Amino acid sequence: MHLTALVIALLACVAIAVVGARFLLVPQRATLDYGARVDDLRALTAIKGVRDITSGVVLLVVWAAGGSTVLGWGLVAAAVTPLADAAVVLTRGGKPATAFGVHGATAALLVAAGLVLALG
């Protein structure tokens, strides 16, 4: 039973990564398949908001269940998000100051705090 649950969990992890990749590679199709209109900015900001909340909650659960060392590694992994956010800002005509000052700084803080926690 435990092995079956683990396999399902790992498949779900891969599947959600594939879903995310679809939004990057074929955004219109992925948005329509999600159930939102492509021109509905509010739907897209709601999707982002829910995912940001989930990212924070997941890290809190990781901390509660695994302790500060596991949280540290989770923070290092979570730094992918603000790094990707910085890339989006830079490639979509946003301000470099925002890309580096907000998103880049967030990634650096996550990695720094994460490594301190993970490596003790």
N, C-alpha and C positions, 0 to 999 in steps of 0.2 A: 504494500500500500504506500509506504513511504517513497519508494523508488518511483512508483507511478506518479505521485504528486510532484516529485522533483522533476521528472521528465516534462510533465505538463507545465510546471512553472518555468523551466528553461525554454520550452517552446513558446510560451507567452512572452518571455523577454525578447526572444528573437523576432517574434511576430510584431511586437510594438515598435521595435527598431525598424522593421521593414515598412510599417505604416508611416513612421516618421520620414523615412527615406523617400517614400512616394510623394509626400508633401513637398520635398525639395526637388525631386526629379520631374514630377508631373503634377504641379500644384492645382491646376484647374480640375483635372480628373479626380484627384484625391479630395479636393474640397467638395465637389459634387457627390462623390461616393460617401463622404462623411455625412452628407445630408444638408449642407449649407449652400446658399447661393454664392457664386464666385465674387459677386460685387457687394456682398454683405460684410462690410468692415467690422461691424459690431459682433457678428458671429465669430470672426477670426480673432478679435481681441478677447472675446469670452473664452475661446479655446485656449489661448495663451494664458489667460488668467488662471484658469482651472489647472493647467499644467504647472504653472509656477507654484501655486498653492500645494499641489501634490508633491512637487519636488521638495518643498520644505517639510511637509508632513512625513514623507518617506525617510528623510534624514533624521528626523526626531525619533521615528520608530527604530531605525538602525541603531541610534545611540542608546535608546531604552533597552533594546534586545541584546546588543552586542558590546556596549561600553564605548569608551572614548577612543580606543585604538581602531575599532571597526568604523566608528564615525569619522575618524581621520581619513581613512582610505575612501570612505564614501564622499567626503568633501573634495578630495583630490579628483575622484571620478566626476563629481558634479561640476568641476571647473570647465568641463567640455561645453556646458551650456553658455556661460558668459563669453567664452572664446568664440563660439559659433555666433552668438549675438553680435559680437564685435565685427566679425566677418560680414554678417548681414548688413550692418550699418555701413561699413566701408564699401561694400559692393552695390548698395542700393541708393547711393547718393547722400548718405547721412554725414554728419560732422565727425571728422577724425577725433576731435576732442571728446566727443561722447563715446565713440568706439573705444578709445584707449582710457579715458578718464573715468568712465562708468563701468563699462563691460570688462575692459582689460584689468582695471584695478580690482574689480570683483573677483575675477579669475585668479589674480595674484594672491589676494587675501585668502581665498578658498584653499589654494595649494599650500600657502605658507602655514595657515592654521592646521590644515589637514596633515601636513608632514610632521608638525610639532606633536600633534595628537597621536599619529600613527607610529612614529618612531620613538616617542616618549622622551 
